[in-house]
């Protein structure tokens, strides 16, 4: 009877959400970034440096290279409260997310995570996600073919 987790994602053919948000909230965003930088927030400095550095993509699997973006979905996050982990809530969220992507006509689902997140890699592998690409040294992406029926 209560919310213990959520899943979120996006459709890759509907782009520009982040840039639209920043454009519409320019002053708030600049004020917040300036405050974090002046405060010496190391994460803010890292993100600012990364913004001007072009990431190096190392593609491992090109299986869906010619698929249009209208057939690709992106899993952004699956989160479950710590006290409810290990009770298959994340598995149910994943199944629901995949079902929704299929209902929206998506054929491929992508997910990215930090390359040191072994727990996430094992979780996504369990659901049939396979290695797709490396982005720089710190991010890894997996993909799942939604055209293959679940067992």
Residue pairs with C-beta under 8 A, 6 or more apart in sequence:
4 80
4 81
4 84
4 89
5 78
5 79
5 80
5 81
5 84
5 89
5 90
5 93
6 77
6 78
6 79
6 93
7 75
7 77
7 78
7 79
7 93
7 94
7 96
7 97
8 75
8 76
8 77
9 73
9 74
9 75
9 76
9 77
9 97
9 101
9 109
10 17
10 73
10 74
10 76
11 70
11 72
11 73
11 74
11 104
11 106
12 69
12 72
12 73
12 74
12 110
13 68
13 69
13 70
13 72
21 29
22 29
33 44
33 48
36 43
36 44
37 44
37 45
37 48
55 135
55 136
55 139
56 135
56 136
57 133
57 134
57 135
58 133
58 134
59 132
59 133
60 131
60 132
60 133
60 134
61 130
61 131
61 132
61 133
61 143
63 143
63 145
64 72
64 107
64 108
64 143
64 145
67 107
67 108
70 105
71 105
71 106
71 107
71 108
72 106
72 107
72 108
72 109
72 110
73 101
73 104
73 106
73 108
73 109
73 110
73 146
74 109
74 110
74 111
75 97
75 109
75 110
75 111
78 90
78 93
78 94
78 97
80 89
80 90
80 93
90 123
91 127
94 123
94 127
95 150
97 109
98 109
98 127
98 144
98 146
98 150
101 109
101 146
102 146
106 146
107 145
107 146
107 147
108 143
108 144
108 145
108 146
109 129
109 143
109 144
109 146
110 132
110 141
110 142
110 143
111 124
111 129
111 141
111 142
111 143
111 144
112 135
112 139
112 140
112 141
112 142
113 120
113 121
113 124
113 139
113 140
113 142
114 120
114 138
114 139
114 140
115 134
115 137
115 138
115 139
115 140
116 138
121 140
121 142
124 142
124 144
125 142
127 144
128 144
128 145
128 148
129 142
129 143
129 144
130 142
130 143
130 144
131 140
131 141
131 142
132 141
132 142
132 143
133 140
133 141
134 140
134 141
135 141
